[in-house]
């Protein structure tokens, strides 16, 4: 059993050619979704903090309309504003992005106009946390909840819209790499590292970006005692591609 697994978790080892592994992983994800639909609680995935709201007594079927099939699945941003409290059986996802104080304005915008654009475009709840004295970074949190069968994650889309604002620096020297830093609990970083670092090496190979999990003493003051930092460096497009995979 992996030392990264919790007391109620088990490990799955997938080995083989890269393309075959991707197919196998997708099948495993499908099975996990089926388990969630039956009321099982999934473990957090990659850098997202995920949990499932309690199911009603009748299970997921009691959440469906009384007559006719459920409405067609929606793959884009759901209509309406930012989400309210998670409905029963929904998956709640949360990403945390570290943003330099000098780049926070690029996310907030004048009078909060850019932040509203990100919220409306992604349908995620996006908030910029207050700064901590002596810390040069602010925490931007992107969260959302979706039905277990949804293929769209508003939190992930909000994260990418924020990340684009962070790395799109016109004043940066072309020779200077773009940097993106994400915060997550230490026990979640194992999903990015993989066994003996295989996953992070594959992401680096696929995107050309450099990924590094920093030691715990490098976690900024806006993080918690059990948080670690994933630092992604490279060209702007490489960094964004790697962030989407993570």
Secondary structure, DSSP 8 states (H G I E B T S, - for coil): --TTS-TT-------S-HHHHHHHHHHHHHHHHHHHHTT------TT-EEEE----TT-GGGGS-SSS-------S--SSSS--S--TT-EEEEEEEEEEHHHHHHHH-GGGHHHHHHHHHH--EEEE----TT-SEEEEEEEEEE-TT----HHHHHHHHHHHHHH--TTS-TTS-EEEEEEEEGGGTHHHH-GGGHHHHHHHHHH--EEEE--GGG--TTS-TTEEEEEEEESHHHHHHHHHH-
